[in-house]
Amino acid sequence: MTPGSDYVPPRRIGELTSEGRAEYEHDIRLYSLKETAYRETKKQEQKLVEFVLKTVSATYQKTSCVTGDRLDKWY
């Protein structure tokens, strides 16, 4: 659209066309699936961190399990 045209973008779901509404619902479903997968991954990572911290010696933790490092950097 060119500046000055009469086009006003929709601000509510009810203002979307049926095609726009379908795309919006599709995007929301994808976002929800990705968010669920992300949360599950984070939960599993936390369980792994807790396991490592419970089972690895304190000396090794100090040298290799640095707080703030990504899990794949722990070796």
N, C-alpha and C positions, 0 to 999 in steps of 0.2 A: 504494500500500500504506500501511496505517496503521502507526504505530509500535507495536511489540509483536507484530506478526504474525509468522508462522513463515517468511516469505519470506526467502530468502538469495539475493542476486544471483549469477549465475555469475561465476567468476573465471578460468576456463579455457575455451578454445574447445570442448573436449569436453563441457563442461557446458551448452552452448547447445542450444536446440531446433533442429530442422532449419531452421525459418524464421529464427531468430536467427542461425544459422550462415550462411545464404544472405545475409542483410543485412550481416553482418560481412564476408564475402568481397566483396560488392559495394562496400562502403565502402573496403576495402583497394585494390581495383582503381581506384576513382576517385582515391584518394589517390596511388597510384602514377603514374597518368596525369598528374595535376596536378603532381606533383613532377618528372616527366620534362620537362614543358613549361616549368616554372619554371627548371630547370637549363639547358635549351637557350636560353631567353631570356637568362639571365645570361651564358652563354657568348658569345652573339651581341653583347650589350651590351659585354662586355669587348673583343671584337674591334673594335667600332666606336670605343671609347675609345682603344685602341692606335693605330688608323688616324688618328684626329683628332690625337693627340699627336705622331705621326710626320710629319704633313703640314701642320700649322698652325704659323705662326711663334711663336717663344717669347714675343714681346711680346703677341700676341693671347691666347695661353694664359694668361699672367699676369692679364689683365684679364677674360677671359670663360670660361675653363675651370678654375674653382675646384675644387680637390680637395675632395671631400665633397659637392659639389652633385650633384643628380640630373642625368642626361644631358640631359633636356629643358630644363634651366636654362642649358645652355651655348648661347650664341648669338653 
